[in-house]
């Protein structure tokens, strides 16, 4: 007989913390790419890193929408995640909202996730006056986006998301 593997229970606050780290901390190899591209682009590594942060944020955002689609627990998760992001940097949060809108408009025209990688890469590259580096930038943005999107989507299929508040209520002893 086939046994269904037990899904790990994760609270909204645990997942929110993980998502925040995912958005804020650059992935492996990202620093090298940033340093290789920033000088020929004529932008600072910081400017490039900020754009990559927005790309990561959008990958997380889209994976959540696709994977969780509008449940109460998702709303709670999003509230916790947004509150954490705002604590880190209120200005970055405001900018992120603008970028997410731009990205969302782009992706509504994309076909499937393969089209999405190209679209996101193109959107990322378009932010810079890049000339000969367009393909490199589009490749970097598209790869980063799809890798993260796939990773978060896969994670969501392996967990049962439970409400942090419900969890803490259960732990209370009645008076």
N, C-alpha and C positions, 0 to 999 in steps of 0.2 A: 504493500500500500504506500501511496505517496504521502509524505508528511509535509505539512505547510510550515515553513520556518517561522518561529516566533518573532514578531516585529518588536523592536525595542521601543519602549515608551519614553518619550522625550517631552519635557514641559515646554510651554511657550517661551519661558524666560531662558531656558538652556539653549533653545534653537535661536532665539533672538541674539544671544551673546555670540553664538557661532557665526551667524550671518554678519553681525557687526565686524567681527574679526576678519571675515572673508572679504568684506568691502574695504576695510581700512588697511589691511596688511598686503603689500605687493606679493604676487606669486613668485615661484622660483623662476629665475631667468629674466624677470621683468626689469630689474635694476640694470642689467647689462644692455638690454634692448633700449632702455631709456637713455643711457649714456651714449650708446652708439648713434642714436637718432637725433638727440637734442642739438648737438653742435651743427651738423649739416642742415638741420631745420631752422637754426637761428632762434631757437627757444630755449628757455632754461629747463633743466631736468625736472624742476618742480612743476612747471606748467604742464609738461608731458605727463607727469605722475598724477596730477589733479584730473586730467582728462581720462586717464586709465582708471582712476578711482570711480569716476562717473560711469564708465563702461562696466566696471564690476558691479556697481550699485544697480545698474539697469538689468544686468544678467540675473542678479538675485531677485529683483522685483518681478521680472517676467516669469522666472521659474516658480515663484510663489503663486502668481496668478494662475499659471497653467496647472501647477500641481495641487493647489489647495482650493482654488476657485470659490471664494466668497462664503466660507463657513464662519460661525461665531468665533471659533478657535483661531481661525486665520486673522480675523479682525483684532483679537487680543494680541496675537503674535506681532501683527503689524504695528499696533500701538506701542508695544514694548520696544520693538526694533527702532522705530522712528524716534522715540524718546531717548534711546541710547545714542543714536546718531547725532541728535541735536545737542546732547551733552558734550559730545566730542568737539563739535564745531557748528555753531548756529549759522554762520555765513555760508559754510560749505553746504549745509542743508538747504538753504534758500537757492543757491546756485544749482544744486542737485535737482531740485524741483523743475527748474527751467530746462535743464539738460534732459531729464526723463521725459518731459513733454515733447522735446525735439525728437528724441529717439523713438518715442511711441508713434509719432506721426510718420517717421520713416518706416517703422516695422509694419505698420498697417498696410503698406504697399508690398511687403515681401511675401514670397511664396514659400511656405514650409520652413524648417530650421536650416536647411542648406542655403536657401535664399536669405535667411535671417543673418547668417554669418557674413555673407557678402555685403548685405545692407548695413549691418552694424560696422563692419570694417570701413565701408565707404563713408558712413556718417562720421566715424572717428577721424578718418583722414581729411575729410572736408573742413574740419575745424581749423586746420593749419594751412598756411600757404606753402604747399609742399613740393610742387613741381616734380622733379625726377623721383622723389621719395614716396609718391602717392601709393605705389604698389606695396612698398615695405610697411607703410603705416596702416594701410587697409588690411594687410596680412596680420600684423600685430593685433590690431583692434578686433578683427574677426575671430582670430584664434583664441584670444583671451576670453572674448564673449562666449563663444560656443563651449569652450572647455568648462567655464564656470557654470553656464546654464545647464549643461549635461550633468555636472557634478551635483549641483543642488537638486535638480530634478530626480536624479538617482537616489540621493539621500532621502527625499520626501517619500519615495516608494518603499523605503526600508524602515520607516518609523511610524509609530502611532503618536500623533501630536495630542498632548493632553494639556488642559488649561492649568496654568501655574496656581491660579487662585483656588480652583476646585481641589487641587492636590493639597494645598496648605489648609483648606477647610477640613479635609478628611483627617488630617493629622491632629486636629484640636480635640482635646478631651472635653466631654460635656461637663458643665459645672455641677 
